[in-house]
Amino acid sequence: MSEIASEVLEAVQRAAKDGRISCTEARKLAEELKVPVGVVGEAADELKVKIKACELGCF
């Protein structure tokens, strides 16, 4: 696994409510940060943030 940019980690941490983030929010973050959805998923894994209500199986 490659190093995840601090701005991605911080954005996921801010978006996570009670250690969870929705799939929709995660995909929106990826778009805003101009990174692949997989990078947001890796950041969530590293931060122990669960992605809920996954719609497309991206995470």
The 8 nearest C-alpha neighbors of each residue, nearest first, counted from 0:
[[1, 2, 41, 3, 38, 45, 42, 37],
 [2, 0, 3, 41, 38, 4, 42, 45],
 [1, 3, 4, 0, 5, 42, 41, 38],
 [2, 4, 1, 5, 42, 7, 8, 38],
 [5, 3, 7, 6, 2, 8, 42, 9],
 [4, 6, 8, 7, 9, 3, 10, 2],
 [5, 7, 9, 4, 8, 10, 32, 3],
 [8, 6, 10, 5, 4, 9, 11, 39],
 [9, 7, 5, 11, 42, 6, 10, 12],
 [8, 10, 12, 6, 7, 11, 5, 13],
 [11, 9, 7, 13, 12, 8, 6, 14],
 [10, 12, 14, 8, 13, 9, 15, 7],
 [11, 13, 9, 15, 10, 14, 8, 46],
 [14, 12, 10, 11, 15, 9, 16, 8],
 [15, 13, 11, 12, 10, 16, 20, 24],
 [16, 14, 20, 19, 12, 18, 13, 11],
 [15, 17, 19, 18, 14, 20, 13, 12],
 [16, 18, 19, 15, 20, 48, 49, 14],
 [17, 19, 48, 16, 15, 49, 20, 47],
 [20, 18, 49, 15, 48, 16, 17, 50],
 [19, 21, 15, 50, 51, 49, 24, 16],
 [22, 20, 51, 24, 23, 50, 52, 25],
 [21, 23, 53, 25, 24, 52, 50, 51],
 [24, 22, 26, 21, 25, 27, 53, 54],
 [23, 25, 27, 21, 22, 26, 28, 20],
 [24, 26, 22, 28, 27, 23, 21, 29],
 [25, 27, 29, 23, 28, 24, 36, 22],
 [28, 26, 24, 30, 29, 25, 23, 31],
 [29, 27, 31, 25, 30, 26, 32, 24],
 [30, 28, 26, 34, 32, 36, 27, 31],
 [29, 31, 33, 27, 28, 32, 26, 34],
 [32, 30, 28, 33, 29, 27, 34, 26],
 [31, 33, 29, 30, 34, 28, 7, 6],
 [34, 32, 30, 31, 29, 35, 28, 36],
 [33, 35, 29, 32, 36, 38, 30, 39],
 [36, 34, 37, 38, 29, 33, 39, 30],
 [35, 37, 39, 29, 38, 26, 40, 34],
 [38, 36, 40, 35, 39, 41, 58, 57],
 [39, 37, 41, 40, 36, 35, 42, 34],
 [38, 40, 42, 36, 37, 41, 29, 43],
 [39, 41, 37, 43, 38, 42, 58, 44],
 [42, 40, 44, 38, 43, 39, 37, 45],
 [43, 41, 39, 45, 44, 40, 8, 46],
 [42, 44, 48, 40, 46, 41, 45, 47],
 [45, 43, 47, 41, 42, 46, 48, 40],
 [44, 46, 42, 43, 47, 41, 48, 8],
 [45, 47, 43, 48, 44, 42, 12, 8],
 [48, 46, 44, 45, 43, 49, 18, 42],
 [49, 47, 43, 18, 19, 46, 44, 50],
 [50, 48, 19, 51, 18, 20, 47, 43],
 [49, 51, 20, 21, 19, 22, 48, 53],
 [52, 50, 21, 53, 22, 20, 49, 19],
 [51, 53, 21, 22, 54, 50, 23, 20],
 [54, 52, 22, 51, 56, 55, 50, 21],
 [53, 55, 56, 52, 22, 57, 23, 51],
 [56, 54, 57, 53, 58, 22, 52, 23],
 [55, 57, 58, 53, 54, 22, 52, 50],
 [58, 56, 55, 36, 37, 53, 54, 40],
 [57, 56, 40, 37, 53, 50, 22, 36]]
